[in-house]
């Protein structure tokens, strides 16, 4: 199972600091191939030839195609968890923290739309241990949002009868951005993040004076 930190892997400025240029290029090629064709329709040859390597060369860096998927899926989910945890730790009211979480989580799914498509759509293809780890990370992400909703109920800023269900609904909206986002579109990732933060505010029935 993949256990390394996700922080630098998903930062394009830091990718060269990982275990070597070939590994990085293979990961990027796998992301592109899985996002375009799906995991099962992609072969190791498809991945390797995208970066000018032979299929045998891939196995120097990764033991299997599934290991590549695990690398992408686990790192992507852990990066998202780090992001929402940091956003929820900001100073402010429960509503402001919720807005920050949804704004940043949504923008991340737009900016990293190819990675996000892979990590969310190919969970069933993961080995059991990696899939369980990913599901555990997802529950922790939901817990971060649920905690903000609970705090908002307690402070009177929000009116959310079922924080767990609403947390899942909010996160599902943000995740879906990866499905349709096009960087050539009229809105930037940051602008979409702001829009979804506003939608979240309306969904949790925040009082007008606090919103």
C-alpha positions in Angstrom: 0.0 0.0 0.0 1.2 3.5 -0.8 2.1 5.4 2.4 4.2 8.4 1.4 3.1 12.0 1.9 0.9 13.5 -0.8 1.8 17.1 -0.3 4.5 17.6 -2.9 3.3 15.0 -5.4 0.3 17.0 -6.4 2.1 20.3 -6.6 3.4 20.7 -10.1 6.2 23.0 -9.0 7.6 20.2 -6.7 7.1 17.1 -8.9 10.7 17.0 -10.0 11.8 16.5 -6.4 10.3 13.0 -6.3 12.0 9.7 -7.1 13.2 10.6 -10.6 12.1 12.1 -13.8 11.1 8.8 -15.4 8.8 8.0 -12.4 7.3 11.4 -12.6 6.7 11.2 -16.3 5.1 7.7 -16.0 2.8 9.0 -13.3 1.7 11.9 -15.4 1.2 9.7 -18.4 -0.9 7.3 -16.4 -3.0 10.1 -15.1 -3.6 11.3 -18.7 -4.3 7.7 -20.0 -6.6 6.7 -17.1 -8.5 10.0 -17.3 -9.0 9.7 -21.1 -9.5 5.9 -21.5 -10.3 4.5 -18.1 -8.1 2.2 -16.0 -9.2 -1.1 -17.5 -8.9 0.1 -21.1 -5.4 1.4 -20.6 -2.4 -0.9 -21.0 1.1 -0.5 -19.7 2.2 0.0 -23.3 -0.2 2.9 -23.6 1.4 4.5 -20.5 5.0 3.8 -21.4 4.8 4.9 -25.0 3.4 8.3 -24.0 6.8 9.1 -22.5 8.9 7.3 -25.1 9.7 4.3 -22.9 9.2 0.6 -23.5 6.6 -1.3 -21.5 9.4 -3.2 -19.7 10.8 0.1 -18.5 7.7 0.9 -16.6 8.3 -2.1 -14.3 11.6 -0.7 -13.3 9.7 2.0 -11.4 6.3 0.4 -10.7 5.6 -3.3 -10.1 2.3 -3.1 -12.0 -0.4 -0.9 -13.6 -2.4 -1.2 -10.4 0.5 0.1 -8.4 0.5 3.2 -10.6 -3.2 3.6 -9.9 -2.6 3.2 -6.2 0.1 5.8 -6.3 -2.2 8.3 -8.0 -5.3 7.5 -5.9 -3.8 7.4 -2.5 -1.7 10.5 -3.1 -4.6 12.4 -4.6 -6.9 11.7 -1.7 -4.3 12.5 0.9 -3.6 15.8 -0.8 -7.3 16.6 -0.7 -7.4 15.8 3.0 -4.4 18.0 3.8 -6.1 20.8 1.9 -9.5 20.7 3.7 -7.8 20.2 7.1 -5.7 23.3 6.5 -8.7 25.3 5.3 -10.8 24.3 8.3 -8.0 25.4 10.6 -8.3 29.0 9.5 -9.4 31.7 11.9 -13.1 32.7 11.7 -16.6 31.5 12.3 -17.9 28.0 11.5 -19.5 29.5 8.3 -16.3 31.1 7.2 -14.4 27.9 7.7 -17.0 25.9 5.8 -16.7 28.5 3.0 -13.0 28.1 2.9 -13.1 24.3 2.8 -15.6 24.2 0.0 -13.9 27.0 -1.9 -10.5 25.3 -1.8 -11.8 21.8 -2.3 -13.7 22.8 -5.4 -10.9 24.8 -6.9 -8.5 21.9 -6.3 -10.9 19.6 -8.3 -10.9 22.1 -11.1 -7.2 22.7 -11.1 -6.4 19.0 -10.8 -9.3 17.8 -12.8 -7.5 14.9 -14.5 -6.1 13.6 -11.3 -9.5 14.0 -9.6 -11.2 12.0 -12.4 -8.9 9.1 -11.8 -9.0 9.1 -8.0 -12.8 9.3 -7.8 -13.8 7.1 -10.8 -11.3 4.2 -10.4 -11.7 3.2 -6.8 -13.2 -0.2 -7.6 -10.0 -1.1 -9.5 -7.8 -0.6 -6.5 -6.4 -3.5 -4.4 -8.3 -4.1 -1.2 -5.8 -2.5 1.1 -5.4 0.7 -1.1 -9.2 0.9 -1.6 -9.8 0.7 2.2 -7.2 3.4 2.8 -8.8 5.7 0.2 -12.2 5.1 1.8 -10.8 5.9 5.2 -9.4 9.2 3.9 -12.7 10.0 2.3 -14.5 9.6 5.6 -11.9 11.9 7.3 -12.6 14.5 4.6 -16.4 14.2 5.2 -15.7 14.5 8.9 -13.9 17.8 8.5 -17.0 19.3 6.7 -19.4 17.7 9.1 -17.6 19.3 12.0 -18.0 22.7 10.5 -21.7 22.1 10.0 -22.1 20.9 13.6 -20.3 24.0 14.8 -22.5 26.2 12.7 -25.6 24.5 14.2 -24.3 25.1 17.7 -23.5 28.8 17.0 -26.8 29.4 15.3 -25.1 30.4 12.0 -26.5 27.4 10.2 -29.6 25.2 10.2 -28.5 21.7 9.1 -30.8 18.9 10.4 -28.5 16.1 9.1 -24.8 17.3 9.0 -23.5 14.0 7.7 -25.8 13.9 4.7 -25.3 17.6 3.9 -21.5 17.2 4.2 -21.6 14.4 1.6 -23.9 16.5 -0.7 -21.5 19.5 -0.5 -18.5 17.4 -1.3 -20.2 15.6 -4.1 -21.0 18.9 -5.8 -17.3 19.9 -5.5 -16.0 16.6 -6.8 -18.3 16.7 -9.8 -16.5 19.8 -11.0 -13.6 17.5 -12.2 -16.0 15.8 -14.6 -16.9 18.9 -16.6 -14.2 21.5 -15.9 -12.4 22.9 -18.9 -9.6 25.3 -18.3 -10.5 27.0 -21.6 -13.9 27.9 -20.2 -15.1 31.3 -19.1 -14.5 30.8 -15.3 -11.2 30.1 -13.6 -10.8 27.4 -11.0 -10.7 30.1 -8.3 -14.0 31.7 -9.5 -15.7 28.3 -9.5 -14.4 27.8 -6.0 -16.0 31.1 -4.9 -19.3 30.2 -6.6 -19.5 26.8 -4.8 -18.7 28.5 -1.5 -21.6 30.8 -2.0 -23.8 27.8 -3.0 -22.8 26.0 0.2 -23.7 29.1 2.2 -27.2 29.0 0.7 -27.6 25.3 1.2 -26.8 25.4 4.9 -29.4 28.1 5.5 -27.0 30.6 7.0 -28.7 33.6 8.5 -28.4 36.6 6.0 -26.6 38.7 8.6 -23.9 36.1 9.1 -23.6 35.2 5.4 
